Amino acid sequence: MRRVVITGMGVISPVGNDLPSFKDSLINGKSGIAPITRFDTSETKIKVAAQVENFDPKQYFIDKSEIRKTDLYVQYAYAAALQAMNDSGLRAIDDGENSANCDPERLGVYVGSGIGGMTTFYDESVKLHTRGPSRVSPHFIPMMIGNIAAGTISIKFGACGPTLPVVTACATSTNSIGEAYLAIKHDRADAIIAGGSEATLTPLAVAGFANCFALSESDDPERASIPFDKERNGFVMGEGAGILIIEELTHAQKRGAKIYAEICGYGNTSDAYHVTAPHPEANGATASIKLAVKEAQIGENDKIYINAHGTSTQLNDKAETLAIKKVFGERAYDIAISSTKSMTGHMLGAAGAIEAIASTLTFTDGVVPPTIGYKIPDPECDLDYVPNKAREFKADFALSTSLGFGGHNACIALKRFNADERTK
Amino acid sequence: MVYEKVLNLITDLKGEEDDSITKETLLTELNLDSLDIAELIMNIEDEFNTTVDERESLKSIGDVVEFIEKKIG
């Protein structure tokens, strides 16, 4: 059986634009949530968001003309992918100094987005309305489409293997990682650049999410994204990208790559119930976690960390708590669970990848990030959410769950890497 | 004047100045792809408030400048 490991990670997030600063923020419970400065909020009830700050695309794009022709979501994705590739040392093309260490046809790209290039879509729509069809940019379609982050990354790194830009709303990048894991396990690729990106901190997206009752209207950054707290009242919009290099174990070992964690399970299910509300009995979420747990062969005495989807909406956090109890029974109370959305906000299509990266902290640093801003306990959410302070906790397994509009549920299982373990 | 404005539009597209460009430079030598050229023509139309309807006959930067100067008289 081919084993699958994580050998590189890259981050553009509201709590840091590289892996070290991101890790540092999570361990110290630092929040990226603040009043919105990206646009004028005087006409909306939504006042806070988790914005990416100090992002400079010129740091990543050698050809400056490309910046104008790429939506922000692609810039975030490429920046995180470049970080992850550099971190991993993987190369499908000779770069002059270093020769390739991966067959281009065995390197894939599974990078999705919940929405795609919304800023571009909006700007060009305005042009169409005000100045007519002849003024719509020739770059409009290739800038906006939801697969173009994956396409751009494939071109940049010479990845000629399988490409699959997943679109499952907020479950997008957990699905991307899960599908990448399956593809490598089943010998369709040796390495895959996987994750997700989102850049929808725009008046249009905020209005849309607000009007479908998804967002917190709190103007207090410390009481807006408060997962599992009784007073939670909606999610806080985040943005950014998370990219992981997923690689077959012997391929990684042969080139002496560092290994953050092993991926050992994946569940992917649907509620078949409602476009925005989770199933009240959490059937789909329960099933996806069960699938990942079963495939990972988690034992009775193994220590578990769960990075929850934990959006801070009434419905999600209650349903997710129920799902964890349905899967683990009484054992659910012994599991360390946290929602890093309390710090990063909801990064939508990037959330799953960012949270998979957050989940590796228990393996690399022996610590699990907290759910910050937690004050008022909710009897319906009565598990151990690692409130307010990071905790020293060396888990054997980490689960990361993501639940998306449309009723998509995804869960991946990560495991502390042990080179000596016999392949089952 | 027209020439300088066209050069500025090219600089905007390329994201940086290119000192090697002269009136003799062909549009195909600008290191811009077909979508970029389409955008350049669109930007020229906006800048000079005109329409460029004989795109095929414009080979060099000089051709473009001459065409605009005739159009805007």
Interface residues (C-beta under 8 A of the other chain):
Chain A: D63 K64 S65 E66 I67 R68 K69 S134 R135 S137 P138 H139 P142
Chain B: D12 L13 K14 G15 E16 L32 L35 D36 A38 E39 M42 D46
